[in-house]
Amino acid sequence: MANSYRRRGLGIQLMDHILSYAKEHFALIVLHTDTEQADCFYRAYGFKKTCLFPGSTHVLFIK
């Protein structure tokens, strides 16, 4: 997210919507990030650091 839009709660709103949808349709979410800020954000949502999937840095098992 662009710096000018950070700290406004937009990431939280977006992640809440993504997780709500994902719980209905997916068993896991895999992502890649390269910033410490994003790492902290995703870990706060329960994502775990991983290298299980090529190119990924985090995974969240939903089901």
C-alpha positions as CSV (number, residue, x, y, z in Angstrom):
1,M,0.0,0.0,0.0
2,A,1.3,3.5,-0.8
3,N,2.7,5.4,2.1
4,S,0.1,8.1,1.7
5,Y,-2.7,5.6,2.4
6,R,-1.1,3.8,5.4
7,R,-2.4,4.1,9.0
8,R,-6.0,4.8,7.8
9,G,-7.4,1.4,8.5
10,L,-7.7,0.5,4.8
11,G,-5.5,-2.6,5.1
12,I,-7.5,-3.9,8.0
13,Q,-10.8,-3.4,6.1
14,L,-9.3,-5.1,3.0
15,M,-7.9,-8.0,5.0
16,D,-11.1,-8.6,6.9
17,H,-13.0,-8.8,3.6
18,I,-10.4,-11.1,2.0
19,L,-10.4,-13.4,5.0
20,S,-14.2,-13.5,5.1
21,Y,-14.4,-14.5,1.5
22,A,-11.5,-16.9,1.8
23,K,-13.1,-18.8,4.7
24,E,-16.0,-19.6,2.3
25,H,-13.9,-20.6,-0.7
26,F,-10.3,-21.6,0.1
27,A,-8.4,-23.8,2.5
28,L,-5.3,-21.6,2.6
29,I,-3.8,-18.3,1.6
30,V,-0.2,-18.0,0.4
31,L,1.6,-14.7,-0.1
32,H,4.9,-13.1,-0.6
33,T,6.1,-9.9,1.0
34,D,9.4,-8.2,1.3
35,T,8.8,-5.6,3.9
36,E,9.0,-5.8,7.7
37,Q,5.8,-3.7,8.0
38,A,3.9,-6.2,5.9
39,D,5.4,-9.1,7.8
40,C,4.1,-7.8,11.1
41,F,0.7,-7.0,9.5
42,Y,0.2,-10.5,8.2
43,R,1.5,-12.2,11.3
44,A,-1.0,-10.3,13.3
45,Y,-3.7,-12.0,11.3
46,G,-2.2,-15.4,12.0
47,F,-0.1,-15.9,8.9
48,K,3.0,-18.0,9.5
49,K,6.4,-17.5,7.9
50,T,7.1,-20.3,5.5
51,C,9.0,-21.5,2.5
52,L,6.6,-24.4,1.7
53,F,5.6,-22.9,-1.6
54,P,8.1,-21.5,-4.1
55,G,8.2,-17.7,-4.0
56,S,6.1,-17.5,-0.8
57,T,6.9,-16.0,2.5
58,H,3.7,-16.5,4.5
59,V,0.8,-18.9,4.7
60,L,-2.5,-19.0,6.5
61,F,-4.3,-22.3,6.8
62,I,-8.0,-21.6,6.9
63,K,-9.7,-25.0,7.0
